[in-house]
Amino acid sequence: MKVLVVGAGAIGGTVAVLLKNEGYDVRIKCHIPEIKELIEKNGFYLHGAKGEYHVDFKCYHEVSEFGDEKFDLIIIATKYAHVASCAKMMLPYVAEDGLIVGMQNGILTEELAEIVGRDKAVGCMIGFGATRNADNDVTMTSLGEYYVGMLDGRKTKTLEAFAEMLKSVVPTQITMDIKGRQYSKLIINSCINAVAGITGKKLGEILKDNRARDLFLNIAREGMAVAKAMNIKVPKYGLVLEYRMLALGNNKVYNGICKFVVGMVGKLYSDVKPSTLQSIEAGEKTEIDILNGYFVENGLKYGVATPVNTKLVEMIHEIERGERKLTSDNLEEF
């Protein structure tokens, strides 16, 4: 099985290295020629939760370099802004029974399917964390499970083969409800990214702050209200985050239990620097609009109030524009 990873950032680079190390035929497409040359010359380094790796890759810059090659799996691991253009570009190079996989934050499988077809679009729920150190160097900051699936719940031989590949490096399941699984990840992703994104703190440090834990719960509570309006059944995330408890009520007992669980999350992922904070520090545009912004957009559509997430999206954009500082004092506004 021939695999092409488009975008060798934190997630794409981690997956590419781990699969190639297991002996799979994995190539990388880089949109910047200097990065292509760097990886081909010096290889790709991965550190952290799964150990230390140094792997060599065949890389491409232009699609013209593919020649007549077709790929059984094309994994698009770029940021959201580039997904549509990459999908259109890659479609001619996927094998007849091949699949195109979206590995992004947010819920984008339906958008991917509009471009490549529902019979080729695969969504992922990514449970591990990773941080990019350099153009050919990534640290896997935490372990976690993978869910993969197609919008109509179908299973194909290629999808099953893809799941088996991923199982060799991280626990992986095929799900009949990829949107529900992605929504589950979206909630925690929105919580940790927004809280880190307005404070400038790593997850373990900021979740020691009671104000941050309160904000975490309020983000999730609004997300669950939107899910209910959209008729999305949200499974728990991992072993500890049972979101349905948030629907039991906003009172002292339930909040105490939920805040204890949030504190456990902070301890489990203490060194995680969420992607929103990484983007801010790099002077890049964040993906807040497909995280907390998803709740805001669909809250408006379905008549659900989302004041906390609306405020957070505004604050992150102010930080992007240099109109607001990164500081824990931002928590006071909630």
N, C-alpha and C positions, 0 to 999 in steps of 0.2 A: 504494500500500500504506500503510495507516494503522497507526502504531506507538504503543503506550502503554508508557512506562517507569514502573514502580512503584518508587519509592525512588531519589531522586537523590543518592546518596552518592558515594563515590569512583569505583566502577565504573559505576554507573548514570548518574551525571552525565557521565562521560567519554564513554560510548557515545552518550548522548542528544545531547550537543553535536556530536560528530564526525559523526553521521548527519544531524542537522538542518543542519549546515553544508554537507553534500553535496546538500542539497535535498530530503531525505525528509520526509514528513509525520510528525513526532514530537511527541507530547504527554507531559506528565509528571503523575503523580499523587503528591501529597504528603500524608502522614498528619497533618501539623501545618499548620494554616491560616496561621500566620505565615510559614512557609517558602513556601507557595504564593504569598502576597501579595508576598514579597520577590523571588521569581524573576520573577513577572509584571511587577513594577514596575521591577526593575533588571537583569533578564536573568541569564544564567549565564556564569561565567568559567571558562575552561580554559587552563592554562599547561603548559609543560614539553616533553616529548619530541616532540610533534607540532606545536608552535608555540603562538601566542597566539590565543585566540578569545573573542568576546563574542556570545552568541546569545540571542535572545528566544524564549520558549515560551508556548504555551497550557497552563495548568495546571488541575488539578482537586483538590479536597479530598474531597468526598463522591461516591460512585458515582451518586447521584441527578443530579449535574451532567452525566452522560454523555447523558442523554435516551435517544434511540433509537439512538445510535451503537454500532457494533460495530467491533472492532479486528482486523486481520489478524494482528498480532503483539502479544502482551502480554509484556513483559520484566519479570520480577519480580527486582529487584536489591536487595531488602531483606536484612537479616541473617537467618540461619537460623531464629531463633525466630519470625519473622513469615511464613515462607513458606507454611505450611499455611493460615493464616487468609486471607492475600492470595489464594492460589489459589482457595479456595472463593468469596471475594468477587468475583473477576474472571471466573470461569467463565461466568456469563451474558452477558458482554460480549465474548466472543471470537467471531469470525465462524465460520460453519459449517465452512469449510476452514482456519480460522486455527489458530495454535499459541500455546502458553504456554511461555515460556522461563525456566528457572531459572539466574540468574547469581549464584551464591554460591560461597564456599569449600566444600570437602568434596564428598561424593558423595551427592546428594539427588534424582537424577532418578527413582529408583524411588518415593520418597515423593511426589514431584510427580505421577507417573503414577497413583498410587492415588487421587488427588483429581480430576484432570482427564481421566484416561484415557490409555492408551499411544499413542493415535492423535493426541494433542495435546501431549504432554509432550516438551520438548526440553532436553537437557543441554548445558552449555558447559564447555570447558576454556579458562580465561582466562590468556593468557600475559603480559599487560602488568601493570604496577604503577601504582597511583594513590594519592594522599593527599588527604583532604578538608581544606581550609584554613578554610572557612566554609560556611554553609548554601547558598551559591550560588557557591562558588569551589573548584576542584579543580586539583591539579597531577598531570599524568601523569608519573610518575617513571621509567618505562622502557617500551620498546617490546617487542612479543612477538606471537606468533601466537595464533590462535583455532582451536579445534576445536568443531564443533557436531554433534549427532547424536541419534537417537532410540534407545530401548532395543532395539528389534528390528532396527535397522540400516536401516530403510526410508528412502526418499527421497520427499518430496512436493514439489509445485511451490512450495508456500509455504516449505518448508525450503530449497530451492534458491535461492529469491528472497532469503531471509534471509541465506544465505551470501554471495550476491552483494552485498548491502547492506554486510555487514561487510567484504568484500574492498575496498571503496572507502576504508576507513579503516585496517584492519590486515590482514595476511595471514591468510586463513581457509580451512579445509578442512572438508568434511563427512566424518565418520568413521563406519565401521561398528561401531566398538567404543568408544562414548563412555565406558563405565565404566573401561576400561583407560587411556584418555587422562586421565580425571579422577583416577585413582589415581596416575598419573605426577606430576600437579600436586600432589596431596595430599601426596606424600612431601616434595617440596621446600618446600611451604607449611608443613608441620608442622616441618620443620627450621628454617626461618628465623623462623617465628613463635615457636616455643618458645625458641630461643636469644636472640632479641631480647627476648622477654617476661620472661625471668628476669634479664636483665642491664640492660635499659633503654638499650641501645646500638643505633644504626643498623647495618645489615648490614655495610657496608664496614669500619666500626671494629671490630666484635666479631669478625669472621672473620680479623682479623690475629692473634687469640689462638689459640694451638695447642690449648688446652683446648676452645675453642668448635668448632674444626674436628673434633676427636675426637668431641665430642658430636653434631655434625651427622651424622657417619658412622654412629654407633651408633643414632641415631633412624631413619635410612634403612635400616640393616641389619635392624632389627626390622620395619620396614614391609614390606620385601621378603619376610621370613619369613612374615608374615601373608598377603601376596599369594599366595605359593606354596600355602599351606594353603587359600586360597579359590579356587585355580585361576584367578587373574587374571594375564594376561600383561601385564606393565608395559613399555611402550615407553620409550625414552630421552626425557628432557625437553630440548627445545631442541637445541642443537648439541653440548653438552658433557657432560650428565649421563646417562651410561650406567649405569643402576642394576644391570644384570646383573653388572657387575664386582664388586659387593659380595658376590655369591654365590660368588665364586671363593675366598674365604677371608679370614680376619682375620689377615694376617701383615704383616710390615714392608714388603715390596715393594708389595703391593696397597694397603695403607694410604697409603704414600707417594704413589702415583699418584692415589688418590682425594682425598687432602688437597690435592694440587696443584690438582685440578679445583675443589674447594670454594673454594680461594683465588681462582681465576678468577671464580667466581660472586660473591664478595665485591667484586671489582674492577668487574665488569660492572654490579652493582646497588648500588654503594657508598652512595648517598644514600637507599636504600629504608628506610622506617620501616614494618615489617610491621603488619598490622591489629590483631594482638593487643596490641602496644605502644601503638598509637593508642588502643585501647579502654581500656587500663589508665590511660593519661595523662588520658583524658577521664572517668575514674571509672565506666566502663560495664563490663558483664559481657562477657567475651571469648567467642570461639567455639572455645576450646581443646578442648571435648568432641567437636566434629565434625572436629577435626584430629588431634592426637595421641590423643585419646580414641577415635577410630575404630579405631586399631590396638589399643588396650587392650581395647575391647569385643569386637572380632572375634578378638583373641588368646585371650581367655577362651572364646569360642564354639568356636574351632577347636583349642584346646589348644596355643597358641604363647605362650611366655613373652615378656613385654614390660616388663621391669623399668625400663628407661630412660624409656620413654614414660609408664609409670604414675607414676613419680616426678615427671616434668615436669608432668603434669596436676595432681597434688597441689600442686606448688609454685606454679603459676599461680593456682590457687584460693586459696592462702594469701596471695598478693600481692593478689588481688582483695579479700580480706577485711581487708587491712591488717595481716596477721599476719607478713608477710615483706617485707623491703626489696628494691627493685630495685638490684642490684649485681652486678658481675662475680664477686664472691666466691661467688655461688651455684654457679658452675661447679665449685668445689672439691668439691661433694658428689657429683660424677660421677667 
